[in-house]
Every structure is written in structure tokens, then in C-alpha cells.
Amino acid sequence: MWAAPTEVAPLEADSYVASTLVAGIDDEAKPQIIVRGSVVKVLGAEAKVLTVYDITGKVIHQVRIDSPDKTLTLRLSKGVYIVSVEGISRKISVN
């Protein structure tokens, strides 16, 4: 959990410190989905559900993400699919 520093350096003193402090404000960061072929990497979605839909919107597969950095290999037939976690979606094309 992010804790406020006891002392904040001026912005001009150290831009790295300032950018780190600003980045730490958003404790509810959105999950990231990275797709490379049939391999899907999900970051920041522990205890969330990843859902795979076909092009018609039918649910093909669901899996609960059990770690903050999860890599899955999806075994899908040829076609176009949508992978979604917490409102973040990516397209997969299987050739």
C-alpha cells in the first residue's frame, strides 16, 4: 500500500521523485492485457476473472487470475476472439 511521504521534495529538485509520487496516487490501477499470438499476459489483475469471447459475444473460456503477473496460452480454433478483464479488452486473431 502506498504511504504518503513525510517530506516532499520540490518538483525542480528531482523529477524522478516527483513522477514516482504522482504515479503512486492511483492505488486502483487498471489491469494490463498483453497479447502475442495465443499467449496472453495479464498484469495487475489478481483475483479477477479473464473472459474470452468469440466474435458473436459467446463466452468461450473463463479463468480466475491467481497472481499479479499471469501468462496463459489459449488453445483456440482459427478465428477472432476478445479477451477481457475488468473492462479492459484486447482482440486475438488465431490463424
N, C-alpha and C positions, 0 to 999 in steps of 0.2 A: 504494500500500500504506500502511496506517495505521501510524504510528510512535508509540510512547509518548512523551509529553511529558517533558521533563527536570524540570519542576516542575509540580505540580498545585495549583491554587488551591482554597481551602476552598469547600465547596458553597454556603455562605451568601454568599460574596463575589460570585459571578457565576453565576447559574443557567444562562445560555446556554453558558458554557464547560463546566459540569458535564454538561449534557444532550448537548453535542457529543461529549464524551469517552466517555460511556456509549454513545451511538449508534455510535461508531467501533469498538467492541469486536467487533461481529458482522461480520467480513470476508466471511462466506459468506451475504450477503443473498439472500433468495429473489426470483425474478423476479416482476414485476408484469404482469398482463394487464388491459388496459382495453378494453372492448367498447362501441362506439357503432354500432348497426346492423350493417352488414357490414364496418366498419372496425375493425381490431384493432391496438392499440398495445401493444408488448411492451417492457418496461424491464428492464434488468439481466439479460439472457439471452443475451449474445453467445456465439456458438459452440454454442448449444443448439438443439434441434430443436422447432419448434412443430408439433403434430399436430392435425388437425381430424377429428373422428369424427361419423358420423351417429348418430341415436338408437338404432340397433341395435348400435353399437360398431364398425362398419366404418370403417377408415381412408379418409378422403376425400381428404386432402391433407397433405403434409408439406413443411416448408421449414426450412432452417437459418438461424438468425438471425445476420446478419453485422455487427451493430452493437449498442451498448448501448441504443440508443433506435430501435426499428424500428416503422414503421407499414405495415400491409398492408391492402389492400382485397380481401376474399374475394368471389369470384363464385360464389354458391351458389344452388341451386334453393330454392323455398319449403320450409320445414321447420325442425326444431330440430337444432342441432349443439352439440358440445362442443369447445372449444379448450383444449389442454393444453400446458404447458411445465414440465418438471422437477417434476411432481406438483401443479402449480397449475393449476386448471381453471376455465373460465367457460362459461356457456351462451350460445348465439346463437340468436335466433329470426328467421328470414327470412320476411317476409310477401309 
